[in-house]
Amino acid sequence: MFPRRALGSTCIFVSLLLAKLDAQSMSTPAMFQANSRLVLVPVTVTDNYGKTILGLRVQDFNILDDQTPQKILSFTSEDQPCSVGVVLDVSGSMRNALSVAKDGAQSFVRSSNTNDEFLLLTVSTQPEANSDFTGDAADIDQRIGFSRPGGMTALIDTVYLGLTKMKQARNPQRALLVFSDGMDNHSRYSKSQLLRTALEADVQIYTIVLDGLGDSSPGTIPFRPSMIAKPGDRGAQSQGPDLLQSLADKTGGLHFHARNTAQAREAIAKISDALRSQYILGYQPVESGTPGKSHRIHVTTTVPKVYVHARTGYYAP
């Protein structure tokens, strides 16, 4: 596979003190004033089949912060090292799907570049971090291979633990990659608590739901709300996958369903491509608001017939 595109910093406030910087050495205009605050938003643009769209320009994007248009002050698309937490569901409900999940996780790790680092977490009766962050991809690969199914399913708690552990990452570009069937029967944190924590974190969440194993339908495309049946047509079994989709949508990640090894690998390839092909948009809101205030972000593009994946909000520091 190609080297993965590293993540952009996700909607973070960065304080830049440049009072003593020689004006001639500045590569960007004076938008970076002392104590200025930029909101940086990683954006992935895909077509209807999940293929990443490259070559867009700053004038192709628009950003609203609480419905107020923002001037885009910085625009980059650089390949940088990333820190990725791999969340692997090994609970009893994954017995028939674990081999597919493990293959996908190992495929992802093996596609890393030398400066990436990984953390492995497993979902079972208790959430467990199987390693600290490490750049040893072979070690993570081996740990994934040794995973065995069993236990209850504390999926929400494990993703919550992953978001907490990501604070220890050394790279500013950070993501969680979740492999699960979406079931949860043993978590103490609630869905709403996890969603708020995900919005507060500087982490994009990419999710692959393993379901309907054995289905031979070809191809995988990112799931979108328009593809989901009406609430009255869905059973309780869809609630877990819906949560994983919400996590991906709200943090700017991608969400896939995979029914066999080929589809899981295709999803991984699209996620890897998305990670290394993001646009990082920066803007400076007029006022950040009171600490803890929720802000809604809406990123659009003037390019027709494409889909924009970006964080939907943040909380003012």
Secondary structure, 3 states (H helix, E strand, C coil): CCCCCCCCCCCCEEEECCCCCCHHHCCCCCCCCCCEEEEEEEEEEECCCCCECCCCCHHHEEEEECCEEECEEEEECCCCCEEEEEEEECCHHHCCCHHHHHHHHHHHHHCCCCCCEEEEEEECCCCEECCCCECCHHHHHHHHHHCCCCCCCCHHHHHHHHHHHHHHCCCCEEEEEEEECCCCCCCCCCHHHHHHHHHHCCCEEEEEEECCCCCCCCCCCCCCHHHCCCHHHCCHHHHHHHHHHHHHHHHCCCEEEECCHHHHHHHHHHHHHHHCCCEEEEECCCCCCCCCCEEEEEEEECCCCCEEEEECEEECC
